[in-house]
Amino acid sequence: MFSLTRTTFSGLRILGPDIGWQNPEIGGSNGALPQCTVTLNCGNGAGSWLVGTATTDDVTVAAICFLSSNGVTQPYHHPCSAGTSYATRLDTLSFFGFKHVLGLPGDPFSATLNTWAGDWTLVGVQDTQFSLRGSDNWFAPSSMNYGWAEPTAAGTSCGSPTSPRAASRTSS
């Protein structure tokens, strides 16, 4: 589990061991299980796991299934006030139980010449997943599985990573 904020830098590479479809909702299905799962326990905005504090070039994050342990974590934030994220490549990523993935509604992720590729999964979402600004981006993953976590009558989300159902899927 990662709980500290990390500052991005030009040339940063965070790579899982293999590229392939990863869905954290499906257990015991040989081949659909995530091959590289990273649990994040951070905040959002400036408290996100990865935070751009200056203009960066050529950041790559690929082949990882990210899980939020608290429902407010944001994996990556690069606000306009810090410059922009140039030529960032995000490839074959999964996100489970996040409030935001890239940017905040009032403070969007600043992107120029970014590429999204591969197969993406966003499930158990808690709020707005993408708030973006910039130009000349290629946001065209080959597929995107997107699922919303509706509140139940008891007021909890069915897909919440803290629910007993989700805990049984993610415990080892």
N, CA and C atoms as a LAMMPS dump frame, in Angstrom:
ITEM: TIMESTEP
0
ITEM: NUMBER OF ATOMS
516
ITEM: BOX BOUNDS ff ff ff
-5.0000000000000000e+02 5.0000000000000000e+02
-5.0000000000000000e+02 5.0000000000000000e+02
-5.0000000000000000e+02 5.0000000000000000e+02
ITEM: ATOMS id mol type element x y z
1 1 1 N 0.848 -1.168 0
2 1 2 C 0 0 0
3 1 3 C 0.898 1.237 0
4 2 1 N 0.537 2.202 -0.827
5 2 2 C 1.261 3.467 -0.9
6 2 3 C 0.404 4.557 -0.275
7 3 1 N 0.99 5.329 0.622
8 3 2 C 0.225 6.384 1.279
9 3 3 C 0.924 7.741 1.236
10 4 1 N 2.094 7.816 0.645
11 4 2 C 2.817 9.083 0.552
12 4 3 C 2.692 9.68 -0.842
13 5 1 N 2.639 11.002 -0.907
14 5 2 C 2.613 11.716 -2.176
15 5 3 C 4.006 11.668 -2.798
16 6 1 N 4.043 11.455 -4.115
17 6 2 C 5.298 11.438 -4.873
18 6 3 C 5.239 12.52 -5.941
19 7 1 N 6.327 13.23 -6.135
20 7 2 C 6.399 14.272 -7.158
21 7 3 C 6.859 13.652 -8.463
22 8 1 N 6.133 13.945 -9.534
23 8 2 C 6.523 13.416 -10.841
24 8 3 C 7.748 14.175 -11.362
25 9 1 N 8.462 13.552 -12.289
26 9 2 C 9.623 14.174 -12.918
27 9 3 C 9.701 13.685 -14.358
28 10 1 N 10.384 14.428 -15.205
29 10 2 C 10.523 14.055 -16.608
30 10 3 C 11.201 12.697 -16.731
31 11 1 N 10.613 11.828 -17.574
32 11 2 C 11.161 10.504 -17.805
33 11 3 C 10.688 9.451 -16.81
34 12 1 N 9.843 9.799 -15.866
35 12 2 C 9.349 8.847 -14.87
36 12 3 C 8.638 7.679 -15.552
37 13 1 N 8.947 6.457 -15.11
38 13 2 C 8.308 5.246 -15.622
39 13 3 C 7.774 4.444 -14.44
40 14 1 N 6.496 4.128 -14.464
41 14 2 C 5.887 3.238 -13.484
42 14 3 C 5.17 2.175 -14.305
43 15 1 N 5.774 0.99 -14.373
44 15 2 C 5.298 -0.051 -15.274
45 15 3 C 4.974 -1.338 -14.534
46 16 1 N 3.807 -1.899 -14.837
47 16 2 C 3.461 -3.222 -14.342
48 16 3 C 4.198 -4.264 -15.165
49 17 1 N 4.111 -5.531 -14.759
50 17 2 C 4.881 -6.58 -15.426
51 17 3 C 4.358 -7.001 -16.787
52 18 1 N 3.095 -6.706 -17.099
53 18 2 C 2.52 -7.208 -18.346
54 18 3 C 1.358 -6.309 -18.755
55 19 1 N 1.17 -6.15 -20.032
56 19 2 C 0.029 -5.403 -20.543
57 19 3 C -1.085 -6.4 -20.806
58 20 1 N -2.253 -6.119 -20.314
59 20 2 C -3.396 -6.99 -20.538
60 20 3 C -4.587 -6.488 -19.764
61 21 1 N -5.751 -6.923 -20.171
62 21 2 C -6.983 -6.486 -19.542
63 21 3 C -6.99 -6.869 -18.075
64 22 1 N -7.341 -5.913 -17.192
65 22 2 C -7.359 -6.155 -15.761
66 22 3 C -8.652 -5.609 -15.179
67 23 1 N -9.464 -6.467 -14.593
68 23 2 C -10.706 -6.019 -13.981
69 23 3 C -10.745 -6.483 -12.534
70 24 1 N -10.63 -5.545 -11.583
71 24 2 C -10.583 -5.93 -10.177
72 24 3 C -11.906 -6.461 -9.636
73 25 1 N -13 -6.338 -10.384
74 25 2 C -14.293 -6.831 -9.917
75 25 3 C -14.457 -8.327 -10.117
76 26 1 N -13.647 -8.919 -10.982
77 26 2 C -13.83 -10.328 -11.333
78 26 3 C -12.761 -11.157 -10.644
79 27 1 N -13.185 -12.049 -9.784
80 27 2 C -12.25 -12.904 -9.074
81 27 3 C -12.352 -14.34 -9.554
82 28 1 N -11.277 -15.098 -9.434
83 28 2 C -11.263 -16.512 -9.777
84 28 3 C -11.574 -16.797 -11.223
85 29 1 N -11.101 -15.953 -12.127
86 29 2 C -11.471 -16.108 -13.531
87 29 3 C -10.282 -16.331 -14.458
88 30 1 N -9.165 -16.786 -13.937
89 30 2 C -7.986 -17.113 -14.748
90 30 3 C -7.822 -16.221 -15.976
91 31 1 N -6.982 -15.255 -15.879
92 31 2 C -6.708 -14.387 -17.023
93 31 3 C -7.301 -13.001 -16.867
94 32 1 N -8.411 -12.869 -16.138
95 32 2 C -8.998 -11.551 -15.935
96 32 3 C -8.527 -10.938 -14.632
97 33 1 N -7.862 -11.731 -13.805
98 33 2 C -7.374 -11.189 -12.546
99 33 3 C -6.249 -10.193 -12.8
100 34 1 N -6.234 -9.114 -12.053
101 34 2 C -5.142 -8.154 -12.219
102 34 3 C -3.788 -8.793 -11.947
103 35 1 N -2.841 -8.491 -12.817
104 35 2 C -1.496 -9.048 -12.681
105 35 3 C -0.618 -8.183 -11.789
106 36 1 N -0.951 -6.912 -11.682
107 36 2 C -0.172 -5.993 -10.859
108 36 3 C -1.143 -5.035 -10.189
109 37 1 N -1.375 -5.227 -8.893
110 37 2 C -2.326 -4.404 -8.16
111 37 3 C -1.581 -3.523 -7.171
112 38 1 N -1.914 -2.231 -7.192
113 38 2 C -1.309 -1.263 -6.282
114 38 3 C -2.445 -0.598 -5.511
115 39 1 N -2.405 -0.696 -4.188
116 39 2 C -3.42 -0.051 -3.348
117 39 3 C -2.883 1.296 -2.898
118 40 1 N -3.707 2.335 -3.084
119 40 2 C -3.328 3.696 -2.707
120 40 3 C -4.195 4.166 -1.542
121 41 1 N -3.569 4.803 -0.574
122 41 2 C -4.26 5.353 0.582
123 41 3 C -3.777 6.784 0.778
124 42 1 N -4.162 7.65 -0.159
125 42 2 C -3.727 9.052 -0.148
126 42 3 C -4.953 9.938 -0.172
127 43 1 N -4.747 11.204 -0.417
128 43 2 C -5.842 12.146 -0.581
129 43 3 C -6.037 12.458 -2.051
130 44 1 N -6.54 13.659 -2.338
131 44 2 C -6.68 14.086 -3.725
132 44 3 C -6.099 15.485 -3.877
133 45 1 N -6.051 15.976 -5.122
134 45 2 C -5.414 17.259 -5.381
135 45 3 C -3.94 17.188 -5.001
136 46 1 N -3.455 18.156 -4.221
137 46 2 C -2.048 18.177 -3.804
138 46 3 C -1.681 16.993 -2.915
139 47 1 N -2.676 16.271 -2.404
140 47 2 C -2.429 15.088 -1.581
141 47 3 C -2.529 13.78 -2.345
142 48 1 N -2.618 13.859 -3.673
143 48 2 C -2.7 12.656 -4.516
144 48 3 C -1.413 11.84 -4.412
145 49 1 N -1.447 10.621 -4.977
146 49 2 C -0.251 9.782 -4.964
147 49 3 C 0.852 10.405 -5.819
148 50 1 N 0.576 10.682 -7.099
149 50 2 C 1.529 11.356 -7.986
150 50 3 C 1.057 12.786 -8.183
151 51 1 N 1.955 13.734 -7.992
152 51 2 C 1.601 15.146 -8.137
153 51 3 C 2.654 15.836 -8.981
154 52 1 N 2.2 16.506 -10.047
155 52 2 C 3.094 17.324 -10.855
156 52 3 C 3.244 18.686 -10.2
157 53 1 N 4.484 19.08 -9.891
158 53 2 C 4.735 20.38 -9.266
159 53 3 C 5.475 21.331 -10.204
160 54 1 N 5.793 20.839 -11.406
161 54 2 C 6.45 21.627 -12.451
162 54 3 C 6.125 20.948 -13.777
163 55 1 N 6.428 21.605 -14.877
164 55 2 C 6.22 20.986 -16.182
165 55 3 C 7.089 19.733 -16.288
166 56 1 N 6.474 18.638 -16.761
167 56 2 C 7.207 17.385 -16.945
168 56 3 C 7.061 16.923 -18.388
169 57 1 N 8.035 16.141 -18.842
170 57 2 C 8.019 15.558 -20.177
171 57 3 C 8.139 14.045 -20.057
172 58 1 N 7.355 13.312 -20.869
173 58 2 C 7.566 11.889 -21.071
174 58 3 C 7.411 11.039 -19.803
175 59 1 N 6.296 11.219 -19.094
176 59 2 C 5.96 10.355 -17.963
177 59 3 C 5.128 9.193 -18.508
178 60 1 N 5.395 7.968 -18.062
179 60 2 C 4.626 6.794 -18.486
180 60 3 C 4.172 6.011 -17.263
181 61 1 N 2.874 5.67 -17.252
182 61 2 C 2.306 4.767 -16.252
183 61 3 C 1.525 3.726 -17.044
184 62 1 N 1.836 2.444 -16.853
185 62 2 C 1.21 1.406 -17.677
186 62 3 C 1.072 0.085 -16.925
187 63 1 N 0.035 -0.662 -17.299
188 63 2 C -0.173 -2.057 -16.9
189 63 3 C -0.304 -2.259 -15.399
190 64 1 N -1.097 -1.403 -14.759
191 64 2 C -1.295 -1.501 -13.313
192 64 3 C -2.784 -1.369 -12.997
193 65 1 N -3.226 -2.13 -12.021
194 65 2 C -4.57 -2.026 -11.483
195 65 3 C -4.456 -1.289 -10.15
196 66 1 N -5.013 -0.084 -10.066
197 66 2 C -4.959 0.721 -8.855
198 66 3 C -6.253 0.562 -8.071
199 67 1 N -6.125 0.37 -6.755
200 67 2 C -7.275 0.281 -5.86
201 67 3 C -7.189 1.403 -4.842
202 68 1 N -8.314 2.055 -4.57
203 68 2 C -8.365 3.066 -3.521
204 68 3 C -8.798 2.397 -2.224
205 69 1 N -8.06 2.639 -1.159
206 69 2 C -8.422 2.038 0.121
207 69 3 C -9.395 2.906 0.91
208 70 1 N -9.603 4.16 0.462
209 70 2 C -10.408 5.073 1.275
210 70 3 C -11.504 5.832 0.514
211 71 1 N -11.626 5.645 -0.792
212 71 2 C -12.681 6.309 -1.555
213 71 3 C -12.439 7.773 -1.871
214 72 1 N -11.34 8.375 -1.41
215 72 2 C -11.032 9.766 -1.738
216 72 3 C -9.702 9.911 -2.469
217 73 1 N -8.949 8.836 -2.559
218 73 2 C -7.629 8.869 -3.188
219 73 3 C -7.728 9.24 -4.67
220 74 1 N -6.745 9.975 -5.122
221 74 2 C -6.582 10.304 -6.539
222 74 3 C -5.187 9.853 -6.943
223 75 1 N -5.056 9.056 -8.008
224 75 2 C -3.726 8.559 -8.38
225 75 3 C -2.774 9.631 -8.921
226 76 1 N -3.279 10.583 -9.734
227 76 2 C -2.363 11.489 -10.429
228 76 3 C -3.025 12.855 -10.587
229 77 1 N -2.295 13.881 -10.169
230 77 2 C -2.8 15.252 -10.273
231 77 3 C -1.683 16.147 -10.798
232 78 1 N -1.95 16.859 -11.865
233 78 2 C -0.985 17.822 -12.408
234 78 3 C -1.761 19.104 -12.738
235 79 1 N -1.841 20.032 -11.778
236 79 2 C -2.632 21.241 -11.989
237 79 3 C -1.954 22.23 -12.932
238 80 1 N -2.745 23.047 -13.56
239 80 2 C -2.238 24.077 -14.471
240 80 3 C -1.257 25.004 -13.752
241 81 1 N -1.489 25.287 -12.484
242 81 2 C -0.605 26.182 -11.728
243 81 3 C 0.825 25.647 -11.646
244 82 1 N 1.013 24.339 -11.88
245 82 2 C 2.345 23.723 -11.831
246 82 3 C 2.993 23.628 -13.21
247 83 1 N 2.305 24.044 -14.242
248 83 2 C 2.81 23.857 -15.606
249 83 3 C 1.946 22.828 -16.296
250 84 1 N 2.541 22.001 -17.137
251 84 2 C 1.755 20.985 -17.831
252 84 3 C 2.515 19.667 -17.896
253 85 1 N 1.767 18.638 -18.137
254 85 2 C 2.316 17.299 -18.315
255 85 3 C 2.431 17.064 -19.823
256 86 1 N 3.654 17.173 -20.37
257 86 2 C 3.874 16.988 -21.802
258 86 3 C 4.168 15.523 -22.12
259 87 1 N 3.562 15.025 -23.17
260 87 2 C 3.856 13.701 -23.726
261 87 3 C 3.765 12.579 -22.696
262 88 1 N 2.801 12.682 -21.794
263 88 2 C 2.561 11.605 -20.83
264 88 3 C 1.806 10.489 -21.532
265 89 1 N 2.196 9.246 -21.24
266 89 2 C 1.522 8.074 -21.811
267 89 3 C 0.931 7.258 -20.676
268 90 1 N -0.379 7.063 -20.731
269 90 2 C -1.095 6.235 -19.767
270 90 3 C -1.684 5.067 -20.549
271 91 1 N -1.28 3.845 -20.195
272 91 2 C -1.599 2.688 -21.025
273 91 3 C -2.087 1.516 -20.173
274 92 1 N -3.23 0.973 -20.537
275 92 2 C -3.809 -0.224 -19.929
276 92 3 C -3.802 -0.124 -18.409
277 93 1 N -4.708 0.723 -17.906
278 93 2 C -4.811 0.974 -16.477
279 93 3 C -6.204 0.641 -15.97
280 94 1 N -6.272 0.248 -14.707
281 94 2 C -7.549 -0.007 -14.042
282 94 3 C -7.587 0.792 -12.754
283 95 1 N -8.778 1.3 -12.425
284 95 2 C -8.969 2.101 -11.222
285 95 3 C -10.24 1.632 -10.537
286 96 1 N -10.143 1.28 -9.26
287 96 2 C -11.299 0.79 -8.521
288 96 3 C -11.516 1.634 -7.27
289 97 1 N -12.707 2.242 -7.171
290 97 2 C -13.114 2.947 -5.967
291 97 3 C -12.55 4.338 -5.777
292 98 1 N -12.176 5.016 -6.848
293 98 2 C -11.564 6.335 -6.723
294 98 3 C -12.586 7.462 -6.784
295 99 1 N -12.296 8.538 -6.046
296 99 2 C -13.099 9.753 -6.118
297 99 3 C -12.778 10.492 -7.421
298 100 1 N -11.484 10.63 -7.714
299 100 2 C -11.007 11.26 -8.952
300 100 3 C -9.801 10.46 -9.443
301 101 1 N -9.581 10.421 -10.749
302 101 2 C -8.402 9.749 -11.308
303 101 3 C -7.402 10.797 -11.796
304 102 1 N -7.816 11.66 -12.705
305 102 2 C -6.949 12.726 -13.219
306 102 3 C -7.653 14.063 -13.052
307 103 1 N -7.054 14.97 -12.299
308 103 2 C -7.61 16.296 -12.094
309 103 3 C -8.789 16.308 -11.14
310 104 1 N -9.157 17.513 -10.734
311 104 2 C -10.323 17.76 -9.888
312 104 3 C -11.292 18.642 -10.665
313 105 1 N -12.585 18.587 -10.379
314 105 2 C -13.524 19.439 -11.11
315 105 3 C -13.145 20.925 -11.097
316 106 1 N -12.598 21.446 -10.011
317 106 2 C -12.197 22.848 -9.955
318 106 3 C -10.732 23.087 -10.235
319 107 1 N -9.974 22.032 -10.499
320 107 2 C -8.532 22.131 -10.722
321 107 3 C -8.097 21.008 -11.671
322 108 1 N -8.378 21.156 -12.984
323 108 2 C -8.159 20.055 -13.929
324 108 3 C -6.689 19.674 -14.139
325 109 1 N -6.508 18.433 -14.576
326 109 2 C -5.21 17.9 -14.967
327 109 3 C -4.766 18.633 -16.232
328 110 1 N -3.559 19.188 -16.222
329 110 2 C -3.05 19.959 -17.351
330 110 3 C -2.234 19.047 -18.268
331 111 1 N -2.719 18.834 -19.495
332 111 2 C -2.13 17.852 -20.405
333 111 3 C -1.889 18.44 -21.785
334 112 1 N -0.712 18.185 -22.331
335 112 2 C -0.392 18.558 -23.701
336 112 3 C 0.346 17.388 -24.349
337 113 1 N -0.115 16.969 -25.508
338 113 2 C 0.467 15.849 -26.257
339 113 3 C 0.457 14.542 -25.452
340 114 1 N -0.563 14.349 -24.627
341 114 2 C -0.696 13.111 -23.843
342 114 3 C -1.374 12.036 -24.68
343 115 1 N -1.083 10.779 -24.358
344 115 2 C -1.702 9.636 -25.027
345 115 3 C -2.265 8.682 -23.984
346 116 1 N -3.519 8.297 -24.172
347 116 2 C -4.123 7.21 -23.41
348 116 3 C -4.277 6.063 -24.38
349 117 1 N -3.826 4.899 -24.002
350 117 2 C -3.874 3.751 -24.906
351 117 3 C -4.276 2.499 -24.133
352 118 1 N -4.502 1.425 -24.871
353 118 2 C -4.787 0.131 -24.258
354 118 3 C -6.196 0.013 -23.711
355 119 1 N -6.382 -0.958 -22.828
356 119 2 C -7.688 -1.243 -22.248
357 119 3 C -7.755 -0.661 -20.845
358 120 1 N -8.783 0.16 -20.613
359 120 2 C -8.954 0.826 -19.33
360 120 3 C -10.19 0.291 -18.629
361 121 1 N -10.128 0.22 -17.298
362 121 2 C -11.272 -0.148 -16.47
363 121 3 C -11.377 0.857 -15.329
364 122 1 N -12.545 1.473 -15.187
365 122 2 C -12.829 2.372 -14.067
366 122 3 C -14.141 1.899 -13.461
367 123 1 N -14.07 1.276 -12.297
368 123 2 C -15.268 0.729 -11.67
369 123 3 C -15.316 1.141 -10.204
370 124 1 N -16.508 1.095 -9.65
371 124 2 C -16.704 1.535 -8.275
372 124 3 C -16.373 3 -8.105
373 125 1 N -16.617 3.806 -9.142
374 125 2 C -16.235 5.216 -9.11
375 125 3 C -17.088 5.974 -8.093
376 126 1 N -16.484 6.974 -7.46
377 126 2 C -17.145 7.724 -6.392
378 126 3 C -17.554 9.137 -6.8
379 127 1 N -16.995 9.679 -7.888
380 127 2 C -17.248 11.064 -8.265
381 127 3 C -16.739 11.259 -9.696
382 128 1 N -16.393 12.478 -10.07
383 128 2 C -15.891 12.808 -11.403
384 128 3 C -14.492 12.218 -11.586
385 129 1 N -14.326 11.327 -12.551
386 129 2 C -13.049 10.644 -12.733
387 129 3 C -12.014 11.477 -13.477
388 130 1 N -12.45 12.259 -14.464
389 130 2 C -11.507 13.023 -15.274
390 130 3 C -11.935 14.485 -15.354
391 131 1 N -11.02 15.365 -14.997
392 131 2 C -11.18 16.802 -15.211
393 131 3 C -9.901 17.228 -15.918
394 132 1 N -10.031 17.625 -17.182
395 132 2 C -8.856 17.816 -18.035
396 132 3 C -8.833 19.192 -18.672
397 133 1 N -7.626 19.676 -18.958
398 133 2 C -7.433 20.885 -19.751
399 133 3 C -6.163 20.696 -20.56
400 134 1 N -6.057 21.403 -21.644
401 134 2 C -4.861 21.308 -22.47
402 134 3 C -5.221 21.147 -23.929
403 135 1 N -4.241 20.707 -24.732
404 135 2 C -4.482 20.583 -26.165
405 135 3 C -3.601 19.497 -26.773
406 136 1 N -3.972 19.121 -27.978
407 136 2 C -3.191 18.181 -28.795
408 136 3 C -2.983 16.832 -28.101
409 137 1 N -4.018 16.354 -27.428
410 137 2 C -3.955 15.076 -26.717
411 137 3 C -4.642 13.992 -27.523
412 138 1 N -4.239 12.762 -27.286
413 138 2 C -4.847 11.605 -27.934
414 138 3 C -5.42 10.733 -26.824
415 139 1 N -6.665 11.051 -26.403
416 139 2 C -7.344 10.282 -25.365
417 139 3 C -8.193 9.237 -26.06
418 140 1 N -7.572 8.162 -26.489
419 140 2 C -8.264 7.147 -27.287
420 140 3 C -7.859 5.736 -26.889
421 141 1 N -8.194 5.316 -25.638
422 141 2 C -7.89 3.925 -25.303
423 141 3 C -8.643 2.993 -26.243
424 142 1 N -8.13 1.785 -26.436
425 142 2 C -8.808 0.849 -27.342
426 142 3 C -10.147 0.404 -26.774
427 143 1 N -10.275 0.395 -25.437
428 143 2 C -11.575 0.132 -24.811
429 143 3 C -11.576 0.761 -23.431
430 144 1 N -12.795 1.062 -22.929
431 144 2 C -12.922 1.615 -21.585
432 144 3 C -14.16 1.029 -20.933
433 145 1 N -13.962 0.283 -19.848
434 145 2 C -15.043 -0.26 -19.041
435 145 3 C -15.26 0.72 -17.898
436 146 1 N -16.422 1.357 -17.856
437 146 2 C -16.696 2.399 -16.866
438 146 3 C -17.937 2.016 -16.086
439 147 1 N -17.836 1.974 -14.758
440 147 2 C -18.978 1.613 -13.93
441 147 3 C -19.112 2.533 -12.743
442 148 1 N -20.334 2.949 -12.48
443 148 2 C -20.634 3.885 -11.398
444 148 3 C -21.086 3.136 -10.166
445 149 1 N -20.645 3.529 -8.984
446 149 2 C -21.06 2.905 -7.724
447 149 3 C -22.247 3.678 -7.167
448 150 1 N -23.449 3.165 -7.371
449 150 2 C -24.649 3.799 -6.836
450 150 3 C -24.789 3.497 -5.356
451 151 1 N -25.226 4.475 -4.55
452 151 2 C -25.452 4.196 -3.128
453 151 3 C -26.572 3.172 -2.952
454 152 1 N -26.435 2.313 -1.963
455 152 2 C -27.483 1.349 -1.634
456 152 3 C -28.434 1.997 -0.639
457 153 1 N -29.482 1.289 -0.259
458 153 2 C -30.45 1.82 0.698
459 153 3 C -29.782 2.156 2.032
460 154 1 N -28.737 1.422 2.389
461 154 2 C -28.031 1.681 3.642
462 154 3 C -27.065 2.849 3.529
463 155 1 N -26.897 3.392 2.312
464 155 2 C -26.04 4.547 2.112
465 155 3 C -24.59 4.216 1.804
466 156 1 N -24.284 2.957 1.553
467 156 2 C -22.92 2.587 1.172
468 156 3 C -22.905 2.187 -0.284
469 157 1 N -21.754 2.273 -0.894
470 157 2 C -21.638 1.899 -2.298
471 157 3 C -21.414 0.402 -2.427
472 158 1 N -22.115 -0.229 -3.346
473 158 2 C -21.95 -1.668 -3.578
474 158 3 C -20.523 -1.996 -3.974
475 159 1 N -19.88 -1.104 -4.738
476 159 2 C -18.534 -1.376 -5.227
477 159 3 C -17.448 -0.746 -4.383
478 160 1 N -17.782 -0.234 -3.207
479 160 2 C -16.792 0.423 -2.368
480 160 3 C -15.71 -0.557 -1.93
481 161 1 N -14.439 -0.171 -2.036
482 161 2 C -13.367 -1.07 -1.629
483 161 3 C -13.434 -1.432 -0.148
484 162 1 N -14.21 -0.694 0.661
485 162 2 C -14.299 -0.999 2.082
486 162 3 C -15.502 -1.871 2.414
487 163 1 N -16.315 -2.201 1.424
488 163 2 C -17.472 -3.053 1.686
489 163 3 C -17.023 -4.498 1.894
490 164 1 N -17.778 -5.302 2.667
491 164 2 C -17.391 -6.696 2.875
492 164 3 C -17.274 -7.462 1.561
493 165 1 N -18.147 -7.155 0.586
494 165 2 C -18.092 -7.834 -0.711
495 165 3 C -16.767 -7.562 -1.399
496 166 1 N -16.356 -6.285 -1.417
497 166 2 C -15.093 -5.934 -2.07
498 166 3 C -13.908 -6.477 -1.281
499 167 1 N -13.999 -6.451 0.05
500 167 2 C -12.885 -6.954 0.856
501 167 3 C -12.648 -8.432 0.592
502 168 1 N -13.702 -9.182 0.369
503 168 2 C -13.521 -10.602 0.106
504 168 3 C -12.872 -10.847 -1.249
505 169 1 N -13.048 -9.904 -2.179
506 169 2 C -12.423 -10.043 -3.498
507 169 3 C -10.959 -9.676 -3.462
508 170 1 N -10.593 -8.742 -2.565
509 170 2 C -9.238 -8.244 -2.599
510 170 3 C -8.334 -8.841 -1.532
511 171 1 N -8.903 -9.587 -0.586
512 171 2 C -8.045 -10.171 0.446
513 171 3 C -7.328 -11.401 -0.098
514 172 1 N -6.163 -11.673 0.478
515 172 2 C -5.397 -12.822 -0.006
516 172 3 C -5.261 -13.889 1.048
